[in-house]
Amino acid sequence: GGIVSQVSSGLTVENSTFVGGYSGVNVAGESIGKPSANMTVMNCTFSDIYDGAIVAQYMDNVTIDGNYINNVRSQYGDGINLPYTNNIELTFNEVYAPYAFYGYNMNNNTIGIDEVSNNMFSGTYYGIYASNSENLNIFHNTIASTGTGNAILIGGFGATSGDSLDIRNNIFSTESSSAFYIDGTITNTSFN
């Protein structure tokens, strides 16, 4: 098992190992209008989790740093899943899962900027899949799809597009689809 909590603020999980179970760390605020705040998951290892090694929903100020996630067992499982989450710092993680990093409605209607930097995301479907997400800085990552999906997909497939996307200095790799699919307003795409 893991940690499952609703309406939790100020949660910090450090230097822990999670093996097996349905999810690793799964935390949710009450709603979009009543998010919980200040969650940190740092220097943890997640192995053989069924779906959602790290999940934060309806959260504000989330730091996910230096974690290792492998062997997410669900066919469509998420390594990191951040729906309706604002002000994210996602750095120095190594993630191997069908959807390595999945985000929906991240940083909408807030003035903050989400930082996704210095990560390794490798998904059998998608490295990064983010829809209806805004104000994303995606810097210095290695992002791969080892199956049928894109290395990075923002918007698309009927999803709402993203806005204010700054995507720089990343390495993209895919085996059977386009590496880079963006449906939104990109402010910078230098050196990818």
C-alpha positions as CSV (number, residue, x, y, z in Angstrom):
1,G,0.0,0.0,0.0
2,G,0.8,3.6,0.0
3,I,-0.4,7.0,1.4
4,V,-3.9,8.0,0.4
5,S,-5.3,11.3,1.8
6,Q,-8.1,13.7,1.1
7,V,-8.1,17.3,2.1
8,S,-4.5,17.2,3.3
9,S,-2.3,20.2,3.4
10,G,1.4,20.4,4.3
11,L,2.2,16.7,3.5
12,T,5.9,15.9,3.1
13,V,7.1,12.4,2.1
14,E,10.9,11.9,1.9
15,N,13.4,9.1,1.5
16,S,10.7,6.4,1.4
17,T,10.3,3.2,-0.7
18,F,6.9,2.0,-2.0
19,V,6.6,-1.5,-3.4
20,G,3.3,-2.9,-4.8
21,G,-0.2,-1.7,-4.0
22,Y,-2.7,0.2,-6.0
23,S,-1.0,3.7,-5.6
24,G,2.0,5.2,-4.0
25,V,1.2,8.7,-2.8
26,N,-2.3,9.8,-3.7
27,V,-3.5,13.1,-2.2
28,A,-6.5,15.2,-3.1
29,G,-7.9,18.5,-2.0
30,E,-11.6,19.1,-1.7
31,S,-12.4,20.7,-5.1
32,I,-11.1,23.2,-7.7
33,G,-12.4,26.0,-5.5
34,K,-11.0,24.5,-2.3
35,P,-7.6,23.0,-3.1
36,S,-5.2,21.7,-0.4
37,A,-1.7,23.2,-0.4
38,N,1.9,22.4,0.1
39,M,2.7,18.9,-0.8
40,T,6.3,17.6,-1.2
41,V,7.4,14.1,-2.4
42,M,11.2,13.9,-2.5
43,N,13.8,11.2,-3.0
44,C,11.4,8.3,-3.0
45,T,11.4,5.0,-4.9
46,F,8.1,3.5,-6.4
47,S,8.1,0.0,-7.9
48,D,5.4,-2.3,-9.0
49,I,2.6,0.2,-8.2
50,Y,-0.6,-0.7,-10.1
51,D,-1.6,2.9,-11.2
52,G,-0.5,6.3,-10.0
53,A,2.8,6.2,-8.2
54,I,2.3,9.9,-7.3
55,V,-1.1,11.6,-7.7
56,A,-2.0,15.1,-6.5
57,Q,-5.5,16.4,-7.4
58,Y,-7.0,19.7,-6.5
59,M,-3.6,20.8,-5.0
60,D,-1.6,24.1,-4.9
61,N,2.2,24.3,-4.4
62,V,3.3,20.8,-5.2
63,T,7.0,19.8,-5.3
64,I,8.0,16.4,-6.7
65,D,11.8,16.1,-6.7
66,G,14.3,13.4,-7.1
67,N,12.0,10.4,-7.3
68,Y,12.5,7.1,-9.2
69,I,9.3,5.3,-10.5
70,N,9.4,2.1,-12.5
71,N,7.1,-0.8,-13.5
72,V,3.7,0.8,-13.2
73,R,1.6,-2.3,-13.8
74,S,-1.7,-1.0,-15.3
75,Q,-1.8,-0.9,-19.1
76,Y,-2.7,2.8,-19.0
77,G,-1.1,3.6,-15.6
78,D,0.4,6.9,-14.6
79,G,3.8,7.5,-13.1
80,I,2.9,11.0,-12.0
81,N,-0.6,12.3,-12.4
82,L,-1.4,16.0,-11.5
83,P,-5.0,16.9,-12.4
84,Y,-6.3,20.3,-11.3
85,T,-3.0,21.1,-9.7
86,N,-1.3,24.6,-9.6
87,N,2.2,25.9,-9.0
88,I,4.1,22.7,-9.6
89,E,7.8,22.1,-9.3
90,L,8.6,18.8,-11.0
91,T,12.4,18.3,-11.1
92,F,15.0,15.5,-11.2
93,N,12.6,12.6,-11.4
94,E,13.1,9.4,-13.4
95,V,9.8,7.8,-14.5
96,Y,9.0,4.7,-16.5
97,A,5.3,4.1,-16.9
98,P,2.7,3.8,-19.7
99,Y,1.9,7.5,-19.1
100,A,5.1,8.7,-17.4
101,F,3.7,12.2,-16.6
102,Y,0.0,13.0,-17.1
103,G,-1.6,16.3,-16.3
104,Y,-5.0,17.8,-16.8
105,N,-6.1,21.4,-16.1
106,M,-2.7,22.2,-14.6
107,N,-2.2,25.8,-13.6
108,N,-5.4,27.1,-15.1
109,N,-6.5,30.6,-14.1
110,T,-3.5,31.2,-11.8
111,I,-0.6,33.6,-12.1
112,G,2.0,31.0,-11.2
113,I,4.2,29.0,-13.6
114,D,4.7,25.3,-13.4
115,E,8.3,24.1,-13.8
116,V,9.0,20.7,-15.3
117,S,12.8,20.4,-15.6
118,N,15.7,18.0,-15.5
119,N,13.5,14.9,-15.6
120,M,13.6,11.6,-17.5
121,F,10.1,10.6,-18.6
122,S,9.7,7.3,-20.6
123,G,6.2,6.1,-21.4
124,T,5.0,3.2,-23.4
125,Y,2.3,5.5,-24.6
126,Y,3.4,9.1,-23.7
127,G,6.3,10.7,-21.9
128,I,4.3,13.8,-21.2
129,Y,0.6,14.1,-21.8
130,A,-0.9,17.4,-20.7
131,S,-4.3,18.7,-21.7
132,N,-6.0,22.0,-20.9
133,S,-2.9,23.2,-19.1
134,E,-1.3,26.6,-19.0
135,N,1.8,28.4,-18.0
136,L,4.2,25.5,-18.3
137,N,8.0,25.7,-18.4
138,I,9.3,22.4,-19.7
139,F,13.2,22.6,-19.7
140,H,16.1,20.2,-19.9
141,N,14.1,16.9,-19.9
142,T,14.6,13.7,-21.7
143,I,11.1,12.7,-22.9
144,A,10.5,9.3,-24.7
145,S,7.7,7.2,-26.0
146,T,8.6,3.5,-26.4
147,G,5.2,2.6,-27.9
148,T,2.6,4.2,-30.1
149,G,2.2,7.6,-28.6
150,N,4.1,10.9,-28.8
151,A,7.0,11.7,-26.6
152,I,5.2,14.9,-25.6
153,L,1.6,15.7,-26.3
154,I,-0.1,18.9,-25.1
155,G,-3.8,19.3,-26.1
156,G,-5.0,17.1,-29.0
157,F,-7.4,14.2,-29.5
158,G,-10.4,16.4,-28.6
159,A,-8.7,17.8,-25.5
160,T,-8.5,21.5,-24.9
161,S,-5.2,23.1,-25.9
162,G,-2.6,24.6,-23.6
163,D,-1.4,28.2,-23.5
164,S,1.8,30.0,-22.5
165,L,4.1,27.0,-23.1
166,D,7.8,27.5,-22.9
167,I,9.5,24.3,-24.1
168,R,13.4,24.5,-24.3
169,N,16.5,22.3,-24.3
170,N,14.7,19.0,-24.2
171,I,15.5,15.7,-25.9
172,F,12.5,13.9,-27.5
173,S,12.5,10.3,-28.7
174,T,9.7,8.1,-30.1
175,E,9.5,4.8,-31.9
176,S,6.3,5.2,-34.0
177,S,4.7,8.6,-33.8
178,S,5.7,12.2,-33.9
179,A,7.9,13.1,-31.0
180,F,6.4,16.6,-30.4
181,Y,2.7,17.3,-30.7
182,I,1.5,20.7,-29.3
183,D,-2.0,22.2,-29.8
184,G,-1.7,25.6,-28.0
185,T,0.2,28.8,-27.7
186,I,3.9,28.3,-27.5
187,T,6.1,31.2,-26.4
188,N,9.4,29.5,-27.0
189,T,10.6,26.1,-28.4
190,S,14.4,26.7,-28.7
191,F,17.0,24.0,-28.8
192,N,14.8,20.9,-28.6
